[in-house]
């Protein structure tokens, strides 16, 4: 059922705006996520790309691995559904990588299309923030000084 947004009379939410959700152990594609998040009724599309950086907390990162709970995709869907409920989302896509990644690799890509750019920015920020806080994906960092740490996403 389409929703009408009072701030934007006549604009309808897409029938099924959640176009792509996945957790993968293969390299991620910006083109795939961008294509999945496209919609002709959208005036703005925001794409966020999270990459593996070479440092954290003042220490040099040598390697990094992500792992997830079996319920992670289900939790990702809940996060996406909440964003769709709270914003006039035309299309949404989110993909997170698991496994061993190198510095510079893409770890996560999310994109949201909305009727206007401000909504697209807000919805995309909400999507990535909630993904990082609510989806059970953990990061295992190994540092050049021989130490390591697990960082819980939720």
Order of alpha helices (4+ residues) and beta strands (2+ residues): beta-beta-beta-alpha-beta-beta-beta-alpha-beta-beta-beta-alpha-beta-beta
